[in-house]
Amino acid sequence: MSETTKTASEGRIAAIDELRGLAFLAVLASHFGLAYGLDSSFAYTLALPAFGVGVDLFFVIAGFFAAQNFQQLTVLAQGDLKIATVAFWLRRGIRIAVPAWAVLISIALVRHWIGGSRTDTDLFAAATFVANFYWASCFGQDLPCPDHMVSGHFWSLALEMQFYLAAPLMLILPRRVIFSIGTLIVIFGVMATRPLGGYLWSVRPEGFLLGMALGRRRPALPAIGLLQAIYWLSVAAVFERIAQRGFSGASLTIVGIIFACVLAGRLGGEPAFGHAAALLRRIGRGSYAAYLVHLPILAAIRALTIVSLGPTLSMAAAISAIFAATIIAEFCIVRPAANLSRHASDFFIIINCPLSEVK
């Protein structure tokens, strides 16, 4: 049995864990560039490509698994779409919301302990999963908002939860209808101006729609390896940075298409060999916990150590702290929440479909 088959049967796909790891490392590089770009030439170099496109890769993967998960729940619910929809919302909602709320509560407690902020509007927006609109209004209207290097990354979680809310409704509709709606959305996105940080920039459904299409029916694209995936992520990052000053709407769509092709290609290939690839898969498995904690820790460590340690040691301290916090969050919050989400959705199906084969 190949590693790809084995991990899929156990609920994980090794090649996708590699892509998750790449996506997180790209986002981490982007945020290190933002935090330390004025202190270190290395960090400044990290800020030159738009490595924030890692979130677009996350979106494509989220769309893929949303389609797969909903189809599985529909089978378990014996074809009852209403039951499958509620079970889907329970599974995705608990899995995303509980760890996010735990981290937000921690940020709020630390913030009020140090007395560094008079408002928690950003945390409230994050907790209610409207942070993408919140930060768009801040950047667009130049409002006196809190430091975006603490909770600004929750904009992508808000967009993901909004997609999960609509995903079952889109998957229930006939494919021709979905194709028509998706095509119109993509055309609008291509033609619209979507400046960095604006409303249309923070609401980008292309990746989700393309990933969902792959989850329903994967095209027969040539298999690609991990190094090719890294290459195309780098191309997407450079391309997006160039395009932000000219054709931002089309660029987001093109980036989504690139990552959809990367996902389809990796699904057709084998997991990469070697210790580096194995480490990347581990990072991918813990990517949600790492994504939740990395930005506030990065901001805090920089503020506490940049003067006393200098940029190099400060960045090393930030990486160590992020690693430690990720382990704690993964085992104490994320994994228990994932188990709770599965039990909640399965229990809902069982009580409404007594003959279901949920195990």
Secondary structure, 3 states (H helix, E strand, C coil): CCHHHHHHHCCCCHHHHHHHHHHHHHHHHHHHHHHHCCCCHHHHHHHCCCHHHHHHHHHHHHHHHHHHHHHHHHHHCCCCHHHHHHHHHHHHHHHHHHHHHHHHHHHHHHHHHHCCCCCCHHHHHHHCCCHHHHHHHHHHHCCCCCCHHHHCCHHHHHHHHHHHHHHHHHHHCCHHHHHHHHHHHHHHHHHCCCCCCCHHHHCCCHHHHHHHHHHHCCCCCCCCCHHHHHHHHHHHHHHHHHHCCCCHHHHHHHHHHHHHHHHHHHHCCCCCCCHHHHHHHHHHHCHHHHHHHHHHHHHHHHHHHHHHHHHHHHHHHHHHHHHHHHHHHHHHHHHHHHHHHHHHHHHHHHHHCCCCCCC
